[in-house]
Each structure stands twice: as C-alpha cells, then as structure tokens.
Amino acid sequence: MRKNFLFATWSGGGAVPPDLSIARALRERGHDVRVLADRSLHEEVVAGGVEPIAWTTAPQGDATDPAKDVIKDFEARTPLGAFARLRDRIVCGPAADYARDTLAELRARPADVLVAEHMLLGALTGGEAAGIPLASLVTTLYPFPTPGAPPPGPGLAPASGVLGRLRDRVLAQLVLKPWGKGLPALNAARTAHGLPPVDSVIDVRSRRPAARAVPACARLPRQALPRPPAARRPAARRPGLGRGAGAAGR
C-alpha cells in the first residue's frame, strides 16, 4: 500500500547519507516522500529524487562550512563542552522550533509516518502532537544507556556479576545527568503542544506513538539501531520501540 512519509533531518554530517538513502529507497518503492531539512541539504535531497522542505524557525546550518555550522563543536575546549553544544543547539534547546515546524508541515500536508533523525527530539515532539506513527532513525551506535549492556562511551565489557551490574547502574546515571540541563527546553516544547513532560530524554522514545503503519515492504523499523558484530550483546535489551537493523547501510 502506498504511504506518505515525512522525514526530518539536519545538517549533521554523517547522519545525512543514511537518512536520505532510506528516503530514496522508499520513493523508489512507490511511496510519497518529502524531507524537512536545512536548506544546505536541499540539493542533495533533490538529487535523490525526493522533495525538500525547509525548516522555517528551526536552526539552519551547513556542516560543510565552519562559519555556518550550528553546533561549532570544534570551538569547544572539552568533550563535555562539545556535547553541551549538541544538546543546547540541536537536541533540546531548539526543540520548540523543530516541533513547531514539523507540526505546521503535517497540518499543511498530512503524512502517514514521520521519520526523524534520532537527535531531533523537537521533530519527534511535533509528530507526537500530530498523533501519527513515528520512527526515530539512529544512524550510529545507540547513544543512551540500555538495560543489560554497559553504558555507551567507556567501551566496557558486559557486566558479569552484582558489582558489574551496580557499575552499569551508576555509570548510566552519570551518562544521563548532562542531558538534564536540556529538559526544561524540551518539556517547554512538549507542554506547548499539549504533551506531558518527561523525566529523561529517553522517555521521549517511550511516549511517542509506535510506527505500526510503516509497511513491511519499506523495511523501516520503528527505531533502527545499527548493530555491527562487535556491538551485538545477547543480554542487552533495546528500548521497547527499538529494533536492531544490522549493518547501517543494509
């Protein structure tokens, strides 16, 4: 059955090719596809035979031009400072703008499914407010703590006992703590659209509508999590709406 997909992405470097490759594959399978994206990506979107739609209030950037890059993480003095720029300039800070633009596009031209790059929590908020099925597309290693697996970042081996599990719980809280500073902006975007506030950025993924309307022929999971062989751990329990997708380019 032919479906109408709205993608939401941003000029985030490595996230763009996987996002647009899936959009192009859906179009080639006969679906209607358009992409909300920074204007700097529109030429690439058109080259894939997909219709580009510009953000109107959300940040406009160009990762290929340092002067126009939104995050400018190269100016940060520490890894935590670089993370804070991503949180405050893309993920949480402008969440209200991304939500507003996404919802406006969905009201102007309804879609069956919203597929958003996983860092665009504001776009997911707009889709949730619209009440349509959503898919959060993770184009890298899953960046949040997952039960049954060590927290991302340190490269730790899976826990093997009580002390290991305690280690994972403590480190998981440390990983999530820096995200807390972004919650006021994220929750302001949610409440502005009649949605309940969340206690963690992870909760956004558990509250959104499941993307049950995605056709099987599209092979687009509710949350695609690339899993290289070295990252596959049988004990890990991915989020309820998540599904491992094997190689990212498959």
Disulfide bonds with the S-S distance in Angstrom:
none
